[in-house]
Amino acid sequence: MVTHGEPGIAHFNLYHKGMLGWLKEFSLLDGYKPFDATLPYKLADYARSKGFKVTKEPIDIWGVSWWKYDPDKATKMLEDLGFKKVGGKKKM
């Protein structure tokens, strides 16, 4: 028995695309914006550089985007919360 269906195009359009403006403006208390709205376009450029044709809007292919990969910011946030490295390992 199936109790739910997979998220479909309506979910994507209403929720993911609907949140895009908010995600682009979202910032942490220090003003840092962790959302990278350029990722689908970077992926499209990469695909084109490899000879693929990108015939749809990149957001419709790869999603609205993703969070930035920023280990330095993550480290600072954890350290600000009391985490520290002891012997090369992260400890609380």
Secondary structure, DSSP 8 states (H G I E B T S, - for coil): --------HHHIIIIIHHHHHHHHH---TTS---EETTHHHHHHHHHHHTT----S-HHHHH-S-EE---HHHHHHHHHHTT-EEETTEEE-
